[in-house]
Amino acid sequence: MLNKGGCPKTMLSIRDALEALEGRWKLLILFSLSDGPKRFGQLAKAILGITDKTLSAELKRLETNKLIERTVHATFPPTVVYNITEHGRSLEGVLEGLHYWGLAHRQIVIGKGKFHEGEQ
């Protein structure tokens, strides 16, 4: 692992990453945006269980951390579109790793057999 000698800088970088991605929703939002830009309502439908208030707050935090960008189009009413940034796309390997770890974890903890894409 990264803990060769207990480097405080390594702990700091991990803490920074956890603070940027903390919570239950941020990675799911990034995952949803990974296949293309979406409007608020599209994100709300794609991420089951998230409230509008929580989604709004999480989008602001992701934008502050430069993981997504918010574009307002000059239409009436204004159209707002969210898109993942290159910095956000750099998490693709992390998301993939979490996906496979989650499948293995479910199998160990829940004890089910094979899992298929889309199975919850």
C-alpha positions as CSV (number, residue, x, y, z in Angstrom):
1,M,0.0,0.0,0.0
2,L,0.9,3.6,0.1
3,N,1.9,3.6,3.8
4,K,5.7,3.2,3.4
5,G,7.0,4.9,6.4
6,G,3.7,6.5,7.4
7,C,4.1,9.5,5.2
8,P,1.9,12.4,6.5
9,K,1.7,13.8,2.9
10,T,0.0,10.5,1.8
11,M,-2.5,10.9,4.6
12,L,-3.2,14.5,3.6
13,S,-3.8,13.5,0.0
14,I,-6.2,10.7,1.0
15,R,-8.0,13.1,3.3
16,D,-8.3,15.7,0.5
17,A,-9.8,13.0,-1.8
18,L,-12.3,11.8,0.8
19,E,-13.4,15.4,1.5
20,A,-14.0,16.0,-2.2
21,L,-16.0,12.8,-2.6
22,E,-17.5,12.3,0.9
23,G,-21.1,11.4,1.3
24,R,-23.4,8.9,-0.4
25,W,-24.2,10.8,-3.5
26,K,-21.2,12.4,-5.2
27,L,-19.8,9.3,-6.8
28,L,-23.3,8.4,-8.1
29,I,-23.7,11.8,-9.6
30,L,-20.3,11.6,-11.3
31,F,-21.2,8.1,-12.5
32,S,-24.5,9.4,-14.0
33,L,-22.7,12.3,-15.7
34,S,-20.0,10.0,-17.1
35,D,-22.2,9.1,-20.1
36,G,-22.9,12.7,-21.0
37,P,-24.3,16.0,-19.9
38,K,-27.6,16.1,-18.0
39,R,-30.1,18.6,-16.7
40,F,-31.1,18.6,-13.0
41,G,-34.3,16.7,-13.6
42,Q,-32.5,14.0,-15.5
43,L,-30.0,13.6,-12.7
44,A,-32.8,13.4,-10.1
45,K,-34.5,10.6,-12.0
46,A,-31.2,8.7,-12.6
47,I,-30.2,8.7,-8.9
48,L,-32.9,7.0,-7.0
49,G,-33.5,8.2,-3.4
50,I,-31.8,11.6,-3.7
51,T,-33.9,14.7,-2.8
52,D,-33.8,17.8,-4.9
53,K,-32.3,19.8,-2.0
54,T,-29.5,17.2,-1.5
55,L,-28.8,17.0,-5.3
56,S,-28.6,20.8,-5.5
57,A,-26.1,20.9,-2.6
58,E,-24.0,18.0,-3.9
59,L,-23.8,19.6,-7.4
60,K,-22.5,22.8,-5.9
61,R,-19.9,20.9,-3.9
62,L,-18.8,19.0,-7.0
63,E,-18.6,22.2,-9.0
64,T,-16.5,23.8,-6.2
65,N,-14.1,20.9,-6.5
66,K,-14.0,21.3,-10.3
67,L,-15.3,17.8,-10.8
68,I,-18.3,19.0,-12.8
69,E,-19.2,22.2,-14.6
70,R,-22.6,24.0,-14.7
71,T,-23.6,25.7,-18.0
72,V,-26.5,28.0,-18.2
73,H,-28.0,28.5,-21.6
74,A,-29.7,31.7,-22.6
75,T,-33.1,30.3,-23.2
76,F,-36.5,31.1,-21.7
77,P,-36.7,29.7,-19.1
78,P,-32.9,29.3,-18.7
79,T,-31.6,25.8,-19.3
80,V,-29.0,24.5,-16.9
81,V,-26.8,21.6,-17.9
82,Y,-24.2,19.7,-15.8
83,N,-21.2,18.0,-17.3
84,I,-18.3,16.1,-15.9
85,T,-14.9,17.8,-16.3
86,E,-11.6,16.2,-17.3
87,H,-10.7,16.4,-13.6
88,G,-13.9,14.5,-12.8
89,R,-13.2,12.0,-15.5
90,S,-9.8,11.2,-13.8
91,L,-11.9,9.3,-11.3
92,E,-13.1,6.8,-13.8
93,G,-10.6,4.2,-12.6
94,V,-11.7,4.8,-9.0
95,L,-15.4,4.3,-10.0
96,E,-14.5,1.1,-11.9
97,G,-12.5,-0.2,-8.9
98,L,-15.4,0.6,-6.5
99,H,-17.8,-1.1,-8.8
100,Y,-15.9,-4.4,-8.8
101,W,-15.1,-4.1,-5.1
102,G,-18.8,-3.5,-4.4
103,L,-19.7,-6.7,-6.4
104,A,-17.2,-8.7,-4.4
105,H,-18.3,-7.2,-1.1
106,R,-22.0,-8.0,-1.8
107,Q,-21.0,-11.5,-2.5
108,I,-19.0,-11.9,0.7
109,V,-21.5,-10.1,3.0
110,I,-24.8,-11.0,1.4
111,G,-23.6,-14.4,0.2
112,K,-25.4,-14.3,-3.2
113,G,-23.9,-15.9,-6.3
114,K,-23.1,-14.1,-9.5
115,F,-24.1,-10.5,-10.0
116,H,-25.1,-9.0,-13.3
117,E,-24.9,-5.5,-14.6
118,G,-27.9,-3.4,-13.3
119,E,-28.6,-5.8,-10.4
120,Q,-29.2,-4.1,-7.0
